Amino acid sequence: MKKIINTQKAPAAIGPYSQGVVVQGLVYTSGQLPLNPETKVLETEIKTATKQSLENCKAILEEAGTSMEKVFKTTVFVKDLNDFAAVNEVYGTYFKENPPARSCVQIAKLPMDAVIEIEVIATME
């Protein structure tokens, strides 16, 4: 059985999907754009955008009852792979020890023409 996660501390879904889902002790977040849930402003500077996307993931995980420390897999979608070093600089502040497995890919276009989108998978244990 799955449990749907919804929090006002992360942006509302902009399509027919949930912010997060818990299944068999794992939390899967949907891809999080760098959209500030309070101001509705889409961050466009890559470091600020990376931080906002990760903060949105963090809010969903906390609503589910887990944390960033329990993340074991992330997927990062970037508009420009030349931003890889800048993304890593911010990303590394969230995963200082025992970082999760990760994929990072450049894609042609993201929703709302965002510069980054990040999704995570975490355990409830």
CYANA upper distance limits for C-alpha pairs under 8 A (distance plus 0.5 A):
  1 MET  CA     23 VAL  CA      6.98
  1 MET  CA     24 GLN  CA      8.06
  2 LYS  CA     21 VAL  CA      7.01
  2 LYS  CA     22 VAL  CA      6.06
  2 LYS  CA     23 VAL  CA      5.34
  2 LYS  CA     24 GLN  CA      8.13
  3 LYS  CA     21 VAL  CA      6.10
  3 LYS  CA     22 VAL  CA      5.54
  3 LYS  CA     23 VAL  CA      7.25
  4 ILE  CA     18 SER  CA      7.11
  4 ILE  CA     19 GLN  CA      8.33
  4 ILE  CA     20 GLY  CA      6.60
  4 ILE  CA     21 VAL  CA      5.17
  4 ILE  CA     22 VAL  CA      7.01
  5 ILE  CA     18 SER  CA      7.39
  5 ILE  CA     19 GLN  CA      6.63
  5 ILE  CA     20 GLY  CA      5.30
  5 ILE  CA     21 VAL  CA      6.02
  5 ILE  CA     22 VAL  CA      7.78
  5 ILE  CA     60 ILE  CA      7.42
  5 ILE  CA     63 GLU  CA      7.41
  5 ILE  CA     64 ALA  CA      6.68
  6 ASN  CA     18 SER  CA      7.56
  6 ASN  CA     19 GLN  CA      6.32
  6 ASN  CA     20 GLY  CA      7.31
  6 ASN  CA     60 ILE  CA      7.56
  6 ASN  CA     63 GLU  CA      7.86
  7 THR  CA     12 ALA  CA      8.42
  7 THR  CA     19 GLN  CA      8.33
  7 THR  CA     59 ALA  CA      7.83
  7 THR  CA     60 ILE  CA      6.92
  7 THR  CA     63 GLU  CA      6.94
  8 GLN  CA     12 ALA  CA      7.61
  8 GLN  CA     37 PRO  CA      7.56
  9 LYS  CA     37 PRO  CA      6.65
  9 LYS  CA     38 GLU  CA      8.22
  9 LYS  CA     56 ASN  CA      7.66
  9 LYS  CA     59 ALA  CA      6.29
  9 LYS  CA     60 ILE  CA      8.09
 10 ALA  CA     19 GLN  CA      8.47
 10 ALA  CA     36 ASN  CA      7.92
 10 ALA  CA     37 PRO  CA      5.70
 10 ALA  CA     55 GLU  CA      8.48
 10 ALA  CA     56 ASN  CA      5.35
 10 ALA  CA     57 CYS  CA      8.07
 10 ALA  CA     59 ALA  CA      6.54
 10 ALA  CA     60 ILE  CA      7.17
 11 PRO  CA     35 LEU  CA      6.89
 11 PRO  CA     36 ASN  CA      7.23
 11 PRO  CA     37 PRO  CA      4.98
 11 PRO  CA     40 LYS  CA      8.24
 11 PRO  CA     56 ASN  CA      7.73
 12 ALA  CA     19 GLN  CA      7.64
 12 ALA  CA     37 PRO  CA      8.06
 13 ALA  CA     17 TYR  CA      6.80
 13 ALA  CA     18 SER  CA      6.88
 13 ALA  CA     19 GLN  CA      6.67
 17 TYR  CA     30 SER  CA      8.23
 18 SER  CA     30 SER  CA      7.33
 19 GLN  CA     29 THR  CA      6.37
 19 GLN  CA     30 SER  CA      5.84
 19 GLN  CA     60 ILE  CA      7.44
 20 GLY  CA     27 VAL  CA      7.27
 20 GLY  CA     28 TYR  CA      5.99
 20 GLY  CA     29 THR  CA      4.67
 20 GLY  CA     30 SER  CA      6.22
 20 GLY  CA     60 ILE  CA      7.04
 20 GLY  CA     61 LEU  CA      8.50
 21 VAL  CA     27 VAL  CA      6.21
 21 VAL  CA     28 TYR  CA      5.85
 21 VAL  CA     29 THR  CA      7.05
 22 VAL  CA     26 LEU  CA      5.94
 22 VAL  CA     27 VAL  CA      4.94
 22 VAL  CA     28 TYR  CA      6.88
 22 VAL  CA     64 ALA  CA      7.96
 23 VAL  CA     27 VAL  CA      7.10
 25 GLY  CA    123 THR  CA      6.50
 25 GLY  CA    124 MET  CA      5.74
 25 GLY  CA    125 GLU  CA      7.72
 26 LEU  CA    121 ILE  CA      7.36
 26 LEU  CA    122 ALA  CA      6.19
 26 LEU  CA    123 THR  CA      5.06
 26 LEU  CA    124 MET  CA      6.35
 27 VAL  CA     61 LEU  CA      7.57
 27 VAL  CA     64 ALA  CA      7.80
 27 VAL  CA    121 ILE  CA      6.04
 27 VAL  CA    122 ALA  CA      5.62
 27 VAL  CA    123 THR  CA      6.62
 27 VAL  CA    124 MET  CA      7.54
 28 TYR  CA    119 GLU  CA      8.17
 28 TYR  CA    120 VAL  CA      6.64
 28 TYR  CA    121 ILE  CA      5.15
 28 TYR  CA    122 ALA  CA      7.23
 29 THR  CA     57 CYS  CA      7.19
 29 THR  CA     60 ILE  CA      7.55
 29 THR  CA     61 LEU  CA      8.21
 29 THR  CA    119 GLU  CA      6.05
 29 THR  CA    120 VAL  CA      6.05
 29 THR  CA    121 ILE  CA      6.98
 30 SER  CA    119 GLU  CA      6.13
 30 SER  CA    120 VAL  CA      8.20
 31 GLY  CA    117 GLU  CA      6.11
 31 GLY  CA    118 ILE  CA      5.53
 31 GLY  CA    119 GLU  CA      4.77
 31 GLY  CA    120 VAL  CA      8.28
 32 GLN  CA     53 SER  CA      5.78
 32 GLN  CA     54 LEU  CA      8.10
 32 GLN  CA     56 ASN  CA      6.82
 32 GLN  CA     57 CYS  CA      6.97
 32 GLN  CA    117 GLU  CA      5.69
 32 GLN  CA    118 ILE  CA      5.65
 32 GLN  CA    119 GLU  CA      6.55
 33 LEU  CA     42 LEU  CA      8.31
 33 LEU  CA     49 ALA  CA      8.46
 33 LEU  CA     52 GLN  CA      8.28
 33 LEU  CA     53 SER  CA      5.89
 33 LEU  CA    111 PRO  CA      8.45
 33 LEU  CA    114 ALA  CA      7.13
 33 LEU  CA    116 ILE  CA      6.83
 33 LEU  CA    117 GLU  CA      5.14
 33 LEU  CA    118 ILE  CA      7.35
 34 PRO  CA     42 LEU  CA      6.18
 34 PRO  CA     43 GLU  CA      5.94
 34 PRO  CA     44 THR  CA      8.27
 34 PRO  CA     49 ALA  CA      5.34
 34 PRO  CA     50 THR  CA      7.18
 34 PRO  CA     51 LYS  CA      8.16
 34 PRO  CA     52 GLN  CA      5.33
 34 PRO  CA     53 SER  CA      4.89
 34 PRO  CA     56 ASN  CA      8.23
 34 PRO  CA    114 ALA  CA      7.66
 34 PRO  CA    116 ILE  CA      7.36
 34 PRO  CA    117 GLU  CA      7.42
 35 LEU  CA     40 LYS  CA      6.50
 35 LEU  CA     41 VAL  CA      6.17
 35 LEU  CA     42 LEU  CA      4.83
 35 LEU  CA     43 GLU  CA      6.71
 35 LEU  CA     49 ALA  CA      8.44
 35 LEU  CA     52 GLN  CA      7.23
 35 LEU  CA     53 SER  CA      7.63
 36 ASN  CA     40 LYS  CA      5.59
 36 ASN  CA     41 VAL  CA      5.91
 36 ASN  CA     42 LEU  CA      6.86
 36 ASN  CA     43 GLU  CA      7.97
 36 ASN  CA     52 GLN  CA      7.19
 37 PRO  CA     41 VAL  CA      8.34
 42 LEU  CA     49 ALA  CA      8.33
 42 LEU  CA    114 ALA  CA      7.84
 43 GLU  CA     48 THR  CA      6.88
 43 GLU  CA     49 ALA  CA      5.37
 43 GLU  CA     52 GLN  CA      7.90
 43 GLU  CA    114 ALA  CA      8.36
 44 THR  CA     48 THR  CA      7.86
 44 THR  CA     49 ALA  CA      6.35
 44 THR  CA    114 ALA  CA      7.36
 44 THR  CA    115 VAL  CA      6.73
 45 GLU  CA     49 ALA  CA      6.28
 45 GLU  CA    115 VAL  CA      8.40
 46 ILE  CA     50 THR  CA      6.42
 46 ILE  CA     83 ASP  CA      7.50
 46 ILE  CA     86 ALA  CA      7.45
 46 ILE  CA     87 VAL  CA      7.34
 46 ILE  CA    115 VAL  CA      7.12
 46 ILE  CA    116 ILE  CA      7.93
 47 LYS  CA     51 LYS  CA      6.79
 47 LYS  CA     86 ALA  CA      6.54
 47 LYS  CA     87 VAL  CA      6.63
 47 LYS  CA     89 GLU  CA      8.42
 47 LYS  CA     90 VAL  CA      6.76
 48 THR  CA     52 GLN  CA      6.72
 49 ALA  CA     53 SER  CA      6.66
 49 ALA  CA    115 VAL  CA      7.77
 49 ALA  CA    116 ILE  CA      7.30
 50 THR  CA     54 LEU  CA      6.71
 50 THR  CA     87 VAL  CA      6.64
 50 THR  CA     90 VAL  CA      7.15
 50 THR  CA     91 TYR  CA      7.64
 50 THR  CA    116 ILE  CA      7.19
 50 THR  CA    117 GLU  CA      8.50
 51 LYS  CA     55 GLU  CA      6.54
 51 LYS  CA     90 VAL  CA      6.90
 51 LYS  CA     91 TYR  CA      7.95
 52 GLN  CA     56 ASN  CA      6.65
 53 SER  CA     57 CYS  CA      6.89
 53 SER  CA    116 ILE  CA      8.10
 53 SER  CA    117 GLU  CA      7.00
 53 SER  CA    118 ILE  CA      6.60
 54 LEU  CA     58 LYS  CA      6.58
 54 LEU  CA     91 TYR  CA      8.31
 54 LEU  CA     94 TYR  CA      8.45
 54 LEU  CA    118 ILE  CA      7.45
 55 GLU  CA     59 ALA  CA      6.68
 56 ASN  CA     60 ILE  CA      6.96
 57 CYS  CA     61 LEU  CA      6.76
 57 CYS  CA    118 ILE  CA      8.17
 57 CYS  CA    119 GLU  CA      7.49
 57 CYS  CA    120 VAL  CA      7.47
 58 LYS  CA     62 GLU  CA      6.60
 58 LYS  CA     67 SER  CA      7.05
 58 LYS  CA     68 MET  CA      6.49
 59 ALA  CA     63 GLU  CA      6.67
 60 ILE  CA     64 ALA  CA      6.80
 61 LEU  CA     65 GLY  CA      6.82
 61 LEU  CA     66 THR  CA      5.75
 61 LEU  CA     67 SER  CA      5.95
 61 LEU  CA     68 MET  CA      7.58
 61 LEU  CA    122 ALA  CA      8.18
 62 GLU  CA     66 THR  CA      5.65
 62 GLU  CA     67 SER  CA      6.04
 65 GLY  CA    124 MET  CA      7.55
 66 THR  CA     70 LYS  CA      7.28
 66 THR  CA    122 ALA  CA      8.04
 66 THR  CA    123 THR  CA      7.74
 66 THR  CA    124 MET  CA      6.00
 66 THR  CA    125 GLU  CA      8.46
 67 SER  CA     71 VAL  CA      7.71
 67 SER  CA    122 ALA  CA      8.14
 68 MET  CA     94 TYR  CA      7.90
 68 MET  CA     95 PHE  CA      8.24
 68 MET  CA    122 ALA  CA      7.96
 69 GLU  CA     95 PHE  CA      7.88
 70 LYS  CA    122 ALA  CA      5.61
 70 LYS  CA    123 THR  CA      5.98
 70 LYS  CA    124 MET  CA      7.70
 70 LYS  CA    125 GLU  CA      8.13
 71 VAL  CA    100 PRO  CA      6.64
 71 VAL  CA    120 VAL  CA      7.06
 71 VAL  CA    121 ILE  CA      6.12
 71 VAL  CA    122 ALA  CA      4.41
 71 VAL  CA    123 THR  CA      7.03
 72 PHE  CA     99 PRO  CA      7.95
 72 PHE  CA    100 PRO  CA      4.77
 72 PHE  CA    101 ALA  CA      6.52
 72 PHE  CA    120 VAL  CA      8.26
 72 PHE  CA    121 ILE  CA      6.65
 72 PHE  CA    122 ALA  CA      6.13
 72 PHE  CA    123 THR  CA      7.96
 73 LYS  CA    100 PRO  CA      5.55
 73 LYS  CA    101 ALA  CA      5.23
 73 LYS  CA    102 ARG  CA      6.10
 73 LYS  CA    120 VAL  CA      6.28
 73 LYS  CA    121 ILE  CA      5.75
 73 LYS  CA    122 ALA  CA      7.60
 74 THR  CA    100 PRO  CA      7.24
 74 THR  CA    101 ALA  CA      6.89
 74 THR  CA    102 ARG  CA      5.24
 74 THR  CA    103 SER  CA      7.01
 74 THR  CA    118 ILE  CA      7.58
 74 THR  CA    119 GLU  CA      6.19
 74 THR  CA    120 VAL  CA      4.84
 74 THR  CA    121 ILE  CA      6.85
 75 THR  CA    102 ARG  CA      6.11
 75 THR  CA    103 SER  CA      5.33
 75 THR  CA    104 CYS  CA      6.41
 75 THR  CA    118 ILE  CA      6.27
 75 THR  CA    119 GLU  CA      5.86
 75 THR  CA    120 VAL  CA      6.96
 76 VAL  CA    102 ARG  CA      7.96
 76 VAL  CA    103 SER  CA      6.62
 76 VAL  CA    104 CYS  CA      5.07
 76 VAL  CA    105 VAL  CA      6.92
 76 VAL  CA    116 ILE  CA      7.66
 76 VAL  CA    117 GLU  CA      6.48
 76 VAL  CA    118 ILE  CA      5.11
 76 VAL  CA    119 GLU  CA      7.19
 77 PHE  CA    104 CYS  CA      6.31
 77 PHE  CA    105 VAL  CA      5.62
 77 PHE  CA    106 GLN  CA      6.31
 77 PHE  CA    107 ILE  CA      7.03
 77 PHE  CA    116 ILE  CA      6.06
 77 PHE  CA    117 GLU  CA      5.64
 77 PHE  CA    118 ILE  CA      6.77
 78 VAL  CA     83 ASP  CA      8.18
 78 VAL  CA    104 CYS  CA      7.83
 78 VAL  CA    105 VAL  CA      6.67
 78 VAL  CA    106 GLN  CA      5.29
 78 VAL  CA    107 ILE  CA      6.74
 78 VAL  CA    115 VAL  CA      6.29
 78 VAL  CA    116 ILE  CA      4.99
 78 VAL  CA    117 GLU  CA      7.14
 79 LYS  CA    106 GLN  CA      6.01
 79 LYS  CA    107 ILE  CA      6.12
 79 LYS  CA    108 ALA  CA      6.94
 79 LYS  CA    109 LYS  CA      6.89
 79 LYS  CA    110 LEU  CA      7.70
 79 LYS  CA    114 ALA  CA      7.91
 79 LYS  CA    115 VAL  CA      5.46
 79 LYS  CA    116 ILE  CA      6.70
 80 ASP  CA     84 PHE  CA      8.38
 80 ASP  CA    106 GLN  CA      6.35
 80 ASP  CA    107 ILE  CA      8.18
 80 ASP  CA    115 VAL  CA      7.88
 81 LEU  CA    105 VAL  CA      7.72
 81 LEU  CA    106 GLN  CA      5.93
 83 ASP  CA     87 VAL  CA      6.61
 84 PHE  CA     88 ASN  CA      6.64
 85 ALA  CA     89 GLU  CA      6.71
 86 ALA  CA     90 VAL  CA      7.23
 87 VAL  CA     91 TYR  CA      6.37
 88 ASN  CA     92 GLY  CA      6.18
 89 GLU  CA     93 THR  CA      7.54
 90 VAL  CA     94 TYR  CA      7.76
 91 TYR  CA     95 PHE  CA      7.14
 92 GLY  CA     96 LYS  CA      6.19
 95 PHE  CA     99 PRO  CA      5.56
 95 PHE  CA    100 PRO  CA      8.02
109 LYS  CA    113 ASP  CA      6.65
109 LYS  CA    114 ALA  CA      8.19
110 LEU  CA    114 ALA  CA      5.96
110 LEU  CA    115 VAL  CA      7.73
110 LEU  CA    116 ILE  CA      7.93
110 LEU  CA    117 GLU  CA      7.98
